[in-house]
């Protein structure tokens, strides 16, 4: 966990250095235009990716695969959106690959094939049932559970009139 958070602690310092280096070369006006444009693009991506996170559900043999890939694409777009909203050149350059569709597809397939991947651990398509070609039958008792209250009425009792 510390290995993941350590670079994030240095990101603001790297962004300040990026402002000094790149902003000094392109000028203050273009730097401000870049920041405004990237922030607007980030908010636009965040709006569209959050709205479309679960709308790409397909039916058929590979429905789970496409649904998971759609959610993964939306997650990548949300990461890109947050990186674009975060002011700075370095975070914007990190966000660019997450916007590109073939990179997201490659990353998804690479994550699916990695045995330690969270996609393989927490999804159904990583199981042998998906690779066997379809949805496996559910074991008995694995269906929907309905919680309800009931009152037993015998034939000898009269039902209350309403």
C-alpha positions in Angstrom: 0.0 0.0 0.0 2.8 2.4 0.8 4.5 1.7 -2.5 1.3 2.9 -4.2 0.8 6.0 -2.1 4.5 7.1 -2.1 4.4 8.4 -5.8 1.1 10.1 -5.0 2.9 12.1 -2.3 5.4 13.4 -4.8 2.9 14.2 -7.5 2.2 17.7 -6.4 5.9 18.5 -6.3 6.3 17.1 -9.7 3.4 19.1 -11.0 4.9 22.3 -9.6 8.2 21.4 -11.4 6.2 20.8 -14.6 4.5 24.2 -14.3 7.8 25.9 -14.0 9.5 24.0 -16.8 6.7 23.7 -19.4 4.9 26.9 -18.4 8.2 28.8 -18.7 8.5 27.5 -22.3 4.9 28.0 -23.6 4.0 31.1 -21.5 1.4 32.0 -18.9 -1.5 32.4 -21.3 -1.1 29.0 -23.0 -0.5 27.4 -19.6 -3.8 28.8 -18.3 -5.6 27.7 -21.4 -4.2 24.2 -21.0 -5.4 24.1 -17.4 -8.9 25.3 -18.3 -9.3 23.0 -21.3 -8.0 19.9 -19.4 -10.3 20.6 -16.4 -13.3 21.0 -18.7 -12.4 17.8 -20.5 -12.0 16.0 -17.2 -15.4 17.1 -16.0 -17.0 16.1 -19.3 -15.3 12.7 -19.1 -16.4 12.2 -15.6 -20.0 13.0 -16.5 -20.1 10.6 -19.5 -18.2 7.8 -17.8 -20.3 7.9 -14.6 -23.5 8.0 -16.7 -22.4 5.1 -18.9 -20.8 2.9 -16.3 -23.5 0.2 -16.4 -25.3 1.0 -19.6 -23.2 -1.2 -21.8 -24.8 -4.5 -20.7 -25.2 -6.9 -23.6 -26.9 -10.2 -23.8 -25.8 -13.5 -25.2 -22.9 -15.9 -24.7 -20.3 -13.3 -23.9 -22.6 -11.0 -21.9 -20.4 -11.1 -18.7 -17.3 -10.3 -20.7 -18.7 -7.3 -22.4 -20.4 -6.0 -19.3 -17.1 -6.3 -17.3 -15.2 -4.6 -20.1 -17.7 -1.8 -20.2 -17.4 -1.2 -16.5 -13.6 -1.4 -16.8 -13.7 1.2 -19.6 -15.8 3.5 -17.5 -13.5 3.0 -14.5 -10.5 3.9 -16.7 -12.3 7.0 -18.0 -13.1 8.0 -14.5 -9.4 7.7 -13.5 -8.5 9.8 -16.6 -11.1 12.3 -15.6 -9.8 12.7 -12.1 -6.2 13.0 -13.5 -7.4 15.7 -15.9 -9.2 17.6 -13.2 -6.1 17.6 -11.0 -4.1 20.6 -12.2 -0.8 19.9 -13.9 0.9 18.7 -17.0 2.2 15.4 -15.7 -1.2 14.1 -14.5 -2.6 15.2 -17.9 0.0 13.2 -19.7 -0.7 10.2 -17.5 -4.4 10.5 -18.3 -4.0 10.4 -22.0 -3.5 6.6 -22.4 -6.6 6.0 -20.3 -8.7 8.0 -22.8 -7.5 5.9 -25.8 -9.8 2.9 -26.4 -7.2 0.4 -27.7 -5.0 1.0 -24.6 -8.0 0.4 -22.3 -8.8 -2.9 -24.2 -5.2 -4.0 -24.0 -5.1 -3.2 -20.3 -8.4 -5.1 -19.8 -7.1 -8.2 -21.6 -3.8 -8.0 -19.7 -5.6 -7.8 -16.4 -7.9 -10.7 -17.3 -4.9 -13.0 -18.2 -2.9 -12.1 -15.0 -3.5 -14.7 -12.4 -3.1 -12.2 -9.6 -5.5 -9.6 -11.1 -8.5 -8.2 -9.3 -10.5 -8.9 -12.4 -9.8 -12.6 -12.2 -10.4 -12.8 -8.5 -13.7 -10.8 -8.3 -15.5 -11.6 -11.6 -17.3 -14.6 -12.9 -15.6 -14.6 -16.4 -12.4 -15.7 -14.9 -13.9 -19.0 -13.8 -13.8 -22.2 -15.8 -17.5 -21.9 -16.5 -17.0 -18.9 -18.8 -14.2 -20.5 -20.7 -16.3 -23.6 -21.1 -18.6 -21.5 -23.2 -21.6 -20.2 -21.4 -23.4 -19.8 -18.2 -23.1 -22.8 -15.9 -26.3 -24.0 -14.2 -26.7 -22.8 -10.7 -26.4 -25.3 -7.8 -29.7 -26.0 -5.9 -30.5 -23.3 -3.4 -28.4 -20.6 -5.2 -31.4 -18.8 -6.6 -33.1 -15.7 -5.3 -34.0 -15.7 -1.6 -37.2 -14.0 -0.7 -37.7 -12.9 2.9 -41.3 -12.7 3.9 -43.7 -13.1 6.8 -46.7 -15.5 6.7 -49.6 -16.5 8.7 -51.0 -20.0 8.5 -54.7 -20.2 7.9 -56.4 -23.5 8.4 -59.5 -24.5 6.6 -61.6 -24.6 9.8 -61.0 -20.9 10.5 -63.0 -18.2 8.9 -61.2 -15.6 6.9 -61.8 -12.0 8.2 -64.2 -10.1 6.0 -62.9 -6.9 4.6 
